[in-house]
Amino acid sequence: MHARPRGGRKLHAFFRTMYYAGPRPEEAVARDVLDVRLPEGSAPDQWGELLFHMARHEVGKQWTDTGEVHEKRG
């Protein structure tokens, strides 16, 4: 399942995040490692926290000021 060269683990994590947390696709793309808070191993409840505070829209190089494919927005 994770052996596909063009997606693999990243694509699997992307769709799991969308399924369980319910963000929009552009919010899931903008997620960073620092936006994930995992509980301690000895915590009574094993709930983590995902922070979504930015969206990265894919609009195309010709439509952004920087010439990048993704545009960062708050």
PDB file of N, CA, C and O in Angstrom:
ATOM      1  N   MET A   1       0.811  -1.197   0.000  1.00  0.00           N
ATOM      2  CA  MET A   1       0.000   0.000   0.000  1.00  0.00           C
ATOM      3  C   MET A   1       0.855   1.262   0.000  1.00  0.00           C
ATOM      4  O   MET A   1       0.535   2.225  -0.698  1.00  0.00           O
ATOM      5  N   HIS A   2       1.952   1.268   0.784  1.00  0.00           N
ATOM      6  CA  HIS A   2       2.820   2.441   0.843  1.00  0.00           C
ATOM      7  C   HIS A   2       3.946   2.385  -0.172  1.00  0.00           C
ATOM      8  O   HIS A   2       4.793   3.278  -0.188  1.00  0.00           O
ATOM      9  N   ALA A   3       3.985   1.377  -1.012  1.00  0.00           N
ATOM     10  CA  ALA A   3       5.112   1.184  -1.917  1.00  0.00           C
ATOM     11  C   ALA A   3       5.003   1.973  -3.211  1.00  0.00           C
ATOM     12  O   ALA A   3       5.933   1.945  -4.016  1.00  0.00           O
ATOM     13  N   ARG A   4       3.915   2.666  -3.436  1.00  0.00           N
ATOM     14  CA  ARG A   4       3.777   3.415  -4.683  1.00  0.00           C
ATOM     15  C   ARG A   4       4.743   4.596  -4.686  1.00  0.00           C
ATOM     16  O   ARG A   4       4.810   5.337  -3.705  1.00  0.00           O
ATOM     17  N   PRO A   5       5.492   4.783  -5.772  1.00  0.00           N
ATOM     18  CA  PRO A   5       6.511   5.834  -5.789  1.00  0.00           C
ATOM     19  C   PRO A   5       5.952   7.250  -5.858  1.00  0.00           C
ATOM     20  O   PRO A   5       6.636   8.188  -5.450  1.00  0.00           O
ATOM     21  N   ARG A   6       4.742   7.435  -6.355  1.00  0.00           N
ATOM     22  CA  ARG A   6       4.268   8.784  -6.585  1.00  0.00           C
ATOM     23  C   ARG A   6       3.357   9.299  -5.477  1.00  0.00           C
ATOM     24  O   ARG A   6       2.799  10.381  -5.661  1.00  0.00           O
ATOM     25  N   GLY A   7       3.169   8.682  -4.436  1.00  0.00           N
ATOM     26  CA  GLY A   7       2.311   9.160  -3.370  1.00  0.00           C
ATOM     27  C   GLY A   7       2.689   8.508  -2.075  1.00  0.00           C
ATOM     28  O   GLY A   7       3.197   9.151  -1.156  1.00  0.00           O
ATOM     29  N   GLY A   8       2.437   7.235  -2.014  1.00  0.00           N
ATOM     30  CA  GLY A   8       2.843   6.447  -0.878  1.00  0.00           C
ATOM     31  C   GLY A   8       2.372   6.993   0.451  1.00  0.00           C
ATOM     32  O   GLY A   8       1.189   7.283   0.628  1.00  0.00           O
ATOM     33  N   ARG A   9       3.290   7.133   1.378  1.00  0.00           N
ATOM     34  CA  ARG A   9       2.976   7.544   2.750  1.00  0.00           C
ATOM     35  C   ARG A   9       2.382   8.945   2.821  1.00  0.00           C
ATOM     36  O   ARG A   9       1.455   9.183   3.596  1.00  0.00           O
ATOM     37  N   LYS A  10       2.901   9.873   2.027  1.00  0.00           N
ATOM     38  CA  LYS A  10       2.382  11.246   2.084  1.00  0.00           C
ATOM     39  C   LYS A  10       0.925  11.311   1.642  1.00  0.00           C
ATOM     40  O   LYS A  10       0.106  11.979   2.274  1.00  0.00           O
ATOM     41  N   LEU A  11       0.612  10.627   0.572  1.00  0.00           N
ATOM     42  CA  LEU A  11      -0.757  10.633   0.070  1.00  0.00           C
ATOM     43  C   LEU A  11      -1.696   9.907   1.033  1.00  0.00           C
ATOM     44  O   LEU A  11      -2.842  10.313   1.222  1.00  0.00           O
ATOM     45  N   HIS A  12      -1.199   8.843   1.629  1.00  0.00           N
ATOM     46  CA  HIS A  12      -1.977   8.096   2.611  1.00  0.00           C
ATOM     47  C   HIS A  12      -2.287   8.989   3.824  1.00  0.00           C
ATOM     48  O   HIS A  12      -3.422   9.019   4.299  1.00  0.00           O
ATOM     49  N   ALA A  13      -1.282   9.710   4.321  1.00  0.00           N
ATOM     50  CA  ALA A  13      -1.472  10.616   5.462  1.00  0.00           C
ATOM     51  C   ALA A  13      -2.403  11.766   5.093  1.00  0.00           C
ATOM     52  O   ALA A  13      -3.211  12.197   5.916  1.00  0.00           O
ATOM     53  N   PHE A  14      -2.298  12.262   3.870  1.00  0.00           N
ATOM     54  CA  PHE A  14      -3.150  13.360   3.412  1.00  0.00           C
ATOM     55  C   PHE A  14      -4.629  12.965   3.471  1.00  0.00           C
ATOM     56  O   PHE A  14      -5.452  13.707   4.009  1.00  0.00           O
ATOM     57  N   PHE A  15      -4.960  11.805   2.921  1.00  0.00           N
ATOM     58  CA  PHE A  15      -6.363  11.386   2.898  1.00  0.00           C
ATOM     59  C   PHE A  15      -6.860  10.955   4.274  1.00  0.00           C
ATOM     60  O   PHE A  15      -8.037  11.139   4.585  1.00  0.00           O
ATOM     61  N   ARG A  16      -5.985  10.385   5.104  1.00  0.00           N
ATOM     62  CA  ARG A  16      -6.392  10.080   6.478  1.00  0.00           C
ATOM     63  C   ARG A  16      -6.704  11.354   7.248  1.00  0.00           C
ATOM     64  O   ARG A  16      -7.671  11.400   8.009  1.00  0.00           O
ATOM     65  N   THR A  17      -5.898  12.381   7.055  1.00  0.00           N
ATOM     66  CA  THR A  17      -6.143  13.665   7.723  1.00  0.00           C
ATOM     67  C   THR A  17      -7.480  14.234   7.286  1.00  0.00           C
ATOM     68  O   THR A  17      -8.251  14.716   8.115  1.00  0.00           O
ATOM     69  N   MET A  18      -7.760  14.185   5.998  1.00  0.00           N
ATOM     70  CA  MET A  18      -9.020  14.728   5.507  1.00  0.00           C
ATOM     71  C   MET A  18     -10.209  13.922   6.031  1.00  0.00           C
ATOM     72  O   MET A  18     -11.258  14.492   6.334  1.00  0.00           O
ATOM     73  N   TYR A  19     -10.055  12.609   6.138  1.00  0.00           N
ATOM     74  CA  TYR A  19     -11.153  11.765   6.594  1.00  0.00           C
ATOM     75  C   TYR A  19     -11.439  11.960   8.083  1.00  0.00           C
ATOM     76  O   TYR A  19     -12.594  12.115   8.478  1.00  0.00           O
ATOM     77  N   TYR A  20     -10.394  11.954   8.905  1.00  0.00           N
ATOM     78  CA  TYR A  20     -10.588  11.993  10.349  1.00  0.00           C
ATOM     79  C   TYR A  20     -10.728  13.408  10.917  1.00  0.00           C
ATOM     80  O   TYR A  20     -11.457  13.597  11.891  1.00  0.00           O
ATOM     81  N   ALA A  21     -10.054  14.402  10.340  1.00  0.00           N
ATOM     82  CA  ALA A  21     -10.091  15.756  10.898  1.00  0.00           C
ATOM     83  C   ALA A  21     -11.047  16.685  10.151  1.00  0.00           C
ATOM     84  O   ALA A  21     -11.551  17.648  10.729  1.00  0.00           O
ATOM     85  N   GLY A  22     -11.299  16.407   8.883  1.00  0.00           N
ATOM     86  CA  GLY A  22     -12.274  17.178   8.119  1.00  0.00           C
ATOM     87  C   GLY A  22     -11.847  18.538   7.600  1.00  0.00           C
ATOM     88  O   GLY A  22     -12.703  19.407   7.439  1.00  0.00           O
ATOM     89  N   PRO A  23     -10.555  18.773   7.325  1.00  0.00           N
ATOM     90  CA  PRO A  23     -10.193  20.069   6.747  1.00  0.00           C
ATOM     91  C   PRO A  23     -10.483  20.108   5.249  1.00  0.00           C
ATOM     92  O   PRO A  23     -10.763  19.078   4.636  1.00  0.00           O
ATOM     93  N   ARG A  24     -10.414  21.289   4.673  1.00  0.00           N
ATOM     94  CA  ARG A  24     -10.473  21.408   3.222  1.00  0.00           C
ATOM     95  C   ARG A  24      -9.137  20.937   2.656  1.00  0.00           C
ATOM     96  O   ARG A  24      -8.139  20.950   3.376  1.00  0.00           O
ATOM     97  N   PRO A  25      -9.085  20.524   1.394  1.00  0.00           N
ATOM     98  CA  PRO A  25      -7.823  20.025   0.825  1.00  0.00           C
ATOM     99  C   PRO A  25      -6.674  21.030   0.914  1.00  0.00           C
ATOM    100  O   PRO A  25      -5.540  20.636   1.186  1.00  0.00           O
ATOM    101  N   GLU A  26      -6.939  22.305   0.692  1.00  0.00           N
ATOM    102  CA  GLU A  26      -5.865  23.302   0.745  1.00  0.00           C
ATOM    103  C   GLU A  26      -5.364  23.530   2.165  1.00  0.00           C
ATOM    104  O   GLU A  26      -4.235  23.986   2.347  1.00  0.00           O
ATOM    105  N   GLU A  27      -6.172  23.228   3.170  1.00  0.00           N
ATOM    106  CA  GLU A  27      -5.714  23.304   4.560  1.00  0.00           C
ATOM    107  C   GLU A  27      -4.878  22.083   4.920  1.00  0.00           C
ATOM    108  O   GLU A  27      -3.904  22.196   5.665  1.00  0.00           O
ATOM    109  N   ALA A  28      -5.249  20.918   4.399  1.00  0.00           N
ATOM    110  CA  ALA A  28      -4.483  19.701   4.663  1.00  0.00           C
ATOM    111  C   ALA A  28      -3.104  19.764   4.007  1.00  0.00           C
ATOM    112  O   ALA A  28      -2.137  19.243   4.562  1.00  0.00           O
ATOM    113  N   VAL A  29      -3.002  20.383   2.851  1.00  0.00           N
ATOM    114  CA  VAL A  29      -1.717  20.540   2.163  1.00  0.00           C
ATOM    115  C   VAL A  29      -0.795  21.466   2.946  1.00  0.00           C
ATOM    116  O   VAL A  29       0.418  21.260   2.945  1.00  0.00           O
ATOM    117  N   ALA A  30      -1.336  22.475   3.611  1.00  0.00           N
ATOM    118  CA  ALA A  30      -0.529  23.458   4.331  1.00  0.00           C
ATOM    119  C   ALA A  30      -0.100  22.985   5.712  1.00  0.00           C
ATOM    120  O   ALA A  30       0.643  23.691   6.393  1.00  0.00           O
ATOM    121  N   ARG A  31      -0.545  21.818   6.140  1.00  0.00           N
ATOM    122  CA  ARG A  31      -0.209  21.305   7.474  1.00  0.00           C
ATOM    123  C   ARG A  31       1.277  21.021   7.571  1.00  0.00           C
ATOM    124  O   ARG A  31       1.879  20.508   6.628  1.00  0.00           O
ATOM    125  N   ASP A  32       1.867  21.353   8.704  1.00  0.00           N
ATOM    126  CA  ASP A  32       3.286  21.167   8.948  1.00  0.00           C
ATOM    127  C   ASP A  32       3.464  20.222  10.138  1.00  0.00           C
ATOM    128  O   ASP A  32       2.517  19.985  10.887  1.00  0.00           O
ATOM    129  N   VAL A  33       4.649  19.692  10.313  1.00  0.00           N
ATOM    130  CA  VAL A  33       4.915  18.791  11.437  1.00  0.00           C
ATOM    131  C   VAL A  33       4.691  19.500  12.763  1.00  0.00           C
ATOM    132  O   VAL A  33       4.228  18.879  13.719  1.00  0.00           O
ATOM    133  N   LEU A  34       5.007  20.778  12.841  1.00  0.00           N
ATOM    134  CA  LEU A  34       4.825  21.531  14.083  1.00  0.00           C
ATOM    135  C   LEU A  34       3.354  21.769  14.409  1.00  0.00           C
ATOM    136  O   LEU A  34       3.031  22.169  15.527  1.00  0.00           O
ATOM    137  N   ASP A  35       2.459  21.532  13.456  1.00  0.00           N
ATOM    138  CA  ASP A  35       1.024  21.713  13.675  1.00  0.00           C
ATOM    139  C   ASP A  35       0.362  20.467  14.263  1.00  0.00           C
ATOM    140  O   ASP A  35      -0.849  20.455  14.480  1.00  0.00           O
ATOM    141  N   VAL A  36       1.139  19.430  14.521  1.00  0.00           N
ATOM    142  CA  VAL A  36       0.606  18.183  15.072  1.00  0.00           C
ATOM    143  C   VAL A  36       1.066  18.050  16.518  1.00  0.00           C
ATOM    144  O   VAL A  36       2.261  18.117  16.805  1.00  0.00           O
ATOM    145  N   ARG A  37       0.118  17.863  17.422  1.00  0.00           N
ATOM    146  CA  ARG A  37       0.441  17.665  18.840  1.00  0.00           C
ATOM    147  C   ARG A  37      -0.061  16.292  19.255  1.00  0.00           C
ATOM    148  O   ARG A  37      -1.264  16.031  19.264  1.00  0.00           O
ATOM    149  N   LEU A  38       0.875  15.424  19.597  1.00  0.00           N
ATOM    150  CA  LEU A  38       0.542  14.064  20.001  1.00  0.00           C
ATOM    151  C   LEU A  38       0.552  13.959  21.520  1.00  0.00           C
ATOM    152  O   LEU A  38       1.325  14.655  22.178  1.00  0.00           O
ATOM    153  N   PRO A  39      -0.290  13.104  22.085  1.00  0.00           N
ATOM    154  CA  PRO A  39      -0.322  12.955  23.539  1.00  0.00           C
ATOM    155  C   PRO A  39       0.892  12.176  24.039  1.00  0.00           C
ATOM    156  O   PRO A  39       1.557  11.476  23.275  1.00  0.00           O
ATOM    157  N   GLU A  40       1.165  12.309  25.321  1.00  0.00           N
ATOM    158  CA  GLU A  40       2.222  11.524  25.952  1.00  0.00           C
ATOM    159  C   GLU A  40       1.828  10.055  25.917  1.00  0.00           C
ATOM    160  O   GLU A  40       0.642   9.731  25.854  1.00  0.00           O
ATOM    161  N   GLY A  41       2.790   9.187  25.956  1.00  0.00           N
ATOM    162  CA  GLY A  41       2.505   7.757  25.917  1.00  0.00           C
ATOM    163  C   GLY A  41       1.733   7.260  27.120  1.00  0.00           C
ATOM    164  O   GLY A  41       1.014   6.265  27.027  1.00  0.00           O
ATOM    165  N   SER A  42       1.873   7.943  28.262  1.00  0.00           N
ATOM    166  CA  SER A  42       1.192   7.512  29.484  1.00  0.00           C
ATOM    167  C   SER A  42      -0.085   8.301  29.757  1.00  0.00           C
ATOM    168  O   SER A  42      -0.674   8.160  30.829  1.00  0.00           O
ATOM    169  N   ALA A  43      -0.519   9.119  28.821  1.00  0.00           N
ATOM    170  CA  ALA A  43      -1.723   9.930  29.026  1.00  0.00           C
ATOM    171  C   ALA A  43      -2.959   9.030  29.099  1.00  0.00           C
ATOM    172  O   ALA A  43      -3.043   8.039  28.375  1.00  0.00           O
ATOM    173  N   PRO A  44      -3.922   9.369  29.974  1.00  0.00           N
ATOM    174  CA  PRO A  44      -5.120   8.535  30.085  1.00  0.00           C
ATOM    175  C   PRO A  44      -5.959   8.517  28.809  1.00  0.00           C
ATOM    176  O   PRO A  44      -6.530   7.486  28.455  1.00  0.00           O
ATOM    177  N   ASP A  45      -6.033   9.639  28.130  1.00  0.00           N
ATOM    178  CA  ASP A  45      -6.726   9.662  26.837  1.00  0.00           C
ATOM    179  C   ASP A  45      -5.669   9.844  25.746  1.00  0.00           C
ATOM    180  O   ASP A  45      -4.705  10.588  25.929  1.00  0.00           O
ATOM    181  N   GLN A  46      -5.844   9.188  24.654  1.00  0.00           N
ATOM    182  CA  GLN A  46      -4.852   9.200  23.579  1.00  0.00           C
ATOM    183  C   GLN A  46      -5.272  10.091  22.419  1.00  0.00           C
ATOM    184  O   GLN A  46      -5.035   9.749  21.260  1.00  0.00           O
ATOM    185  N   TRP A  47      -5.889  11.223  22.712  1.00  0.00           N
ATOM    186  CA  TRP A  47      -6.305  12.152  21.678  1.00  0.00           C
ATOM    187  C   TRP A  47      -5.177  13.111  21.356  1.00  0.00           C
ATOM    188  O   TRP A  47      -4.540  13.656  22.257  1.00  0.00           O
ATOM    189  N   GLY A  48      -4.930  13.315  20.078  1.00  0.00           N
ATOM    190  CA  GLY A  48      -3.949  14.296  19.632  1.00  0.00           C
ATOM    191  C   GLY A  48      -4.666  15.549  19.153  1.00  0.00           C
ATOM    192  O   GLY A  48      -5.887  15.658  19.267  1.00  0.00           O
ATOM    193  N   GLU A  49      -3.904  16.489  18.620  1.00  0.00           N
ATOM    194  CA  GLU A  49      -4.481  17.745  18.148  1.00  0.00           C
ATOM    195  C   GLU A  49      -3.797  18.149  16.843  1.00  0.00           C
ATOM    196  O   GLU A  49      -2.570  18.136  16.748  1.00  0.00           O
ATOM    197  N   LEU A  50      -4.587  18.501  15.855  1.00  0.00           N
ATOM    198  CA  LEU A  50      -4.080  19.030  14.592  1.00  0.00           C
ATOM    199  C   LEU A  50      -4.499  20.492  14.496  1.00  0.00           C
ATOM    200  O   LEU A  50      -5.675  20.816  14.662  1.00  0.00           O
ATOM    201  N   LEU A  51      -3.551  21.361  14.232  1.00  0.00           N
ATOM    202  CA  LEU A  51      -3.837  22.788  14.104  1.00  0.00           C
ATOM    203  C   LEU A  51      -3.850  23.175  12.632  1.00  0.00           C
ATOM    204  O   LEU A  51      -2.891  22.913  11.905  1.00  0.00           O
ATOM    205  N   PHE A  52      -4.927  23.790  12.202  1.00  0.00           N
ATOM    206  CA  PHE A  52      -5.036  24.279  10.821  1.00  0.00           C
ATOM    207  C   PHE A  52      -5.180  25.789  10.880  1.00  0.00           C
ATOM    208  O   PHE A  52      -6.201  26.304  11.336  1.00  0.00           O
ATOM    209  N   HIS A  53      -4.165  26.495  10.422  1.00  0.00           N
ATOM    210  CA  HIS A  53      -4.194  27.954  10.487  1.00  0.00           C
ATOM    211  C   HIS A  53      -3.811  28.619   9.175  1.00  0.00           C
ATOM    212  O   HIS A  53      -3.726  29.844   9.094  1.00  0.00           O
ATOM    213  N   MET A  54      -3.579  27.806   8.145  1.00  0.00           N
ATOM    214  CA  MET A  54      -3.186  28.363   6.858  1.00  0.00           C
ATOM    215  C   MET A  54      -3.730  27.467   5.750  1.00  0.00           C
ATOM    216  O   MET A  54      -3.962  26.276   5.957  1.00  0.00           O
ATOM    217  N   ALA A  55      -3.929  28.049   4.585  1.00  0.00           N
ATOM    218  CA  ALA A  55      -4.356  27.288   3.409  1.00  0.00           C
ATOM    219  C   ALA A  55      -3.384  27.591   2.269  1.00  0.00           C
ATOM    220  O   ALA A  55      -2.941  28.728   2.110  1.00  0.00           O
ATOM    221  N   ARG A  56      -3.060  26.575   1.484  1.00  0.00           N
ATOM    222  CA  ARG A  56      -2.181  26.748   0.320  1.00  0.00           C
ATOM    223  C   ARG A  56      -2.961  26.379  -0.928  1.00  0.00           C
ATOM    224  O   ARG A  56      -3.077  25.204  -1.277  1.00  0.00           O
ATOM    225  N   HIS A  57      -3.488  27.379  -1.590  1.00  0.00           N
ATOM    226  CA  HIS A  57      -4.278  27.168  -2.797  1.00  0.00           C
ATOM    227  C   HIS A  57      -3.355  26.908  -3.977  1.00  0.00           C
ATOM    228  O   HIS A  57      -2.305  27.541  -4.093  1.00  0.00           O
ATOM    229  N   GLU A  58      -3.731  25.996  -4.841  1.00  0.00           N
ATOM    230  CA  GLU A  58      -2.981  25.746  -6.061  1.00  0.00           C
ATOM    231  C   GLU A  58      -3.667  26.497  -7.187  1.00  0.00           C
ATOM    232  O   GLU A  58      -4.751  26.117  -7.628  1.00  0.00           O
ATOM    233  N   VAL A  59      -3.030  27.567  -7.650  1.00  0.00           N
ATOM    234  CA  VAL A  59      -3.672  28.420  -8.645  1.00  0.00           C
ATOM    235  C   VAL A  59      -2.920  28.465  -9.971  1.00  0.00           C
ATOM    236  O   VAL A  59      -3.508  28.819 -10.994  1.00  0.00           O
ATOM    237  N   GLY A  60      -1.652  28.120  -9.979  1.00  0.00           N
ATOM    238  CA  GLY A  60      -0.864  28.183 -11.203  1.00  0.00           C
ATOM    239  C   GLY A  60       0.167  29.288 -11.127  1.00  0.00           C
ATOM    240  O   GLY A  60      -0.049  30.305 -10.469  1.00  0.00           O
ATOM    241  N   LYS A  61       1.281  29.091 -11.796  1.00  0.00           N
ATOM    242  CA  LYS A  61       2.402  30.038 -11.729  1.00  0.00           C
ATOM    243  C   LYS A  61       2.056  31.416 -12.281  1.00  0.00           C
ATOM    244  O   LYS A  61       2.512  32.428 -11.748  1.00  0.00           O
ATOM    245  N   GLN A  62       1.271  31.464 -13.322  1.00  0.00           N
ATOM    246  CA  GLN A  62       0.988  32.747 -13.967  1.00  0.00           C
ATOM    247  C   GLN A  62       0.063  33.639 -13.143  1.00  0.00           C
ATOM    248  O   GLN A  62      -0.063  34.827 -13.441  1.00  0.00           O
ATOM    249  N   TRP A  63      -0.586  33.093 -12.113  1.00  0.00           N
ATOM    250  CA  TRP A  63      -1.551  33.865 -11.332  1.00  0.00           C
ATOM    251  C   TRP A  63      -1.020  34.293  -9.973  1.00  0.00           C
ATOM    252  O   TRP A  63      -1.734  34.974  -9.236  1.00  0.00           O
ATOM    253  N   THR A  64       0.211  33.921  -9.608  1.00  0.00           N
ATOM    254  CA  THR A  64       0.762  34.317  -8.310  1.00  0.00           C
ATOM    255  C   THR A  64       1.810  35.398  -8.495  1.00  0.00           C
ATOM    256  O   THR A  64       2.380  35.550  -9.576  1.00  0.00           O
ATOM    257  N   ASP A  65       2.057  36.146  -7.433  1.00  0.00           N
ATOM    258  CA  ASP A  65       3.067  37.203  -7.471  1.00  0.00           C
ATOM    259  C   ASP A  65       4.485  36.647  -7.409  1.00  0.00           C
ATOM    260  O   ASP A  65       5.419  37.263  -7.923  1.00  0.00           O
ATOM    261  N   THR A  66       4.648  35.484  -6.779  1.00  0.00           N
ATOM    262  CA  THR A  66       5.977  34.910  -6.590  1.00  0.00           C
ATOM    263  C   THR A  66       6.378  33.942  -7.700  1.00  0.00           C
ATOM    264  O   THR A  66       7.551  33.582  -7.795  1.00  0.00           O
ATOM    265  N   GLY A  67       5.449  33.515  -8.529  1.00  0.00           N
ATOM    266  CA  GLY A  67       5.743  32.552  -9.582  1.00  0.00           C
ATOM    267  C   GLY A  67       5.697  31.110  -9.112  1.00  0.00           C
ATOM    268  O   GLY A  67       6.135  30.215  -9.834  1.00  0.00           O
ATOM    269  N   GLU A  68       5.171  30.866  -7.909  1.00  0.00           N
ATOM    270  CA  GLU A  68       5.028  29.505  -7.384  1.00  0.00           C
ATOM    271  C   GLU A  68       3.644  28.975  -7.706  1.00  0.00           C
ATOM    272  O   GLU A  68       2.723  29.747  -7.972  1.00  0.00           O
ATOM    273  N   VAL A  69       3.497  27.652  -7.682  1.00  0.00           N
ATOM    274  CA  VAL A  69       2.216  27.025  -7.988  1.00  0.00           C
ATOM    275  C   VAL A  69       1.213  27.249  -6.861  1.00  0.00           C
ATOM    276  O   VAL A  69       0.041  27.527  -7.115  1.00  0.00           O
ATOM    277  N   HIS A  70       1.677  27.127  -5.605  1.00  0.00           N
ATOM    278  CA  HIS A  70       0.798  27.289  -4.448  1.00  0.00           C
ATOM    279  C   HIS A  70       0.874  28.729  -3.930  1.00  0.00           C
ATOM    280  O   HIS A  70       1.931  29.360  -3.961  1.00  0.00           O
ATOM    281  N   GLU A  71      -0.242  29.222  -3.464  1.00  0.00           N
ATOM    282  CA  GLU A  71      -0.301  30.559  -2.883  1.00  0.00           C
ATOM    283  C   GLU A  71      -0.707  30.415  -1.412  1.00  0.00           C
ATOM    284  O   GLU A  71      -1.728  29.799  -1.106  1.00  0.00           O
ATOM    285  N   LYS A  72       0.088  30.977  -0.509  1.00  0.00           N
ATOM    286  CA  LYS A  72      -0.187  30.864   0.930  1.00  0.00           C
ATOM    287  C   LYS A  72      -1.163  31.941   1.348  1.00  0.00           C
ATOM    288  O   LYS A  72      -1.015  33.113   1.000  1.00  0.00           O
ATOM    289  N   ARG A  73      -2.166  31.518   2.102  1.00  0.00           N
ATOM    290  CA  ARG A  73      -3.156  32.449   2.639  1.00  0.00           C
ATOM    291  C   ARG A  73      -3.502  32.070   4.054  1.00  0.00           C
ATOM    292  O   ARG A  73      -3.390  30.905   4.433  1.00  0.00           O
ATOM    293  N   GLY A  74      -3.919  33.031   4.834  1.00  0.00           N
ATOM    294  CA  GLY A  74      -4.314  32.793   6.221  1.00  0.00           C
ATOM    295  C   GLY A  74      -5.712  32.262   6.323  1.00  0.00           C
ATOM    296  O   GLY A  74      -6.198  32.009   7.425  1.00  0.00           O
TER     297      GLY A  74
END
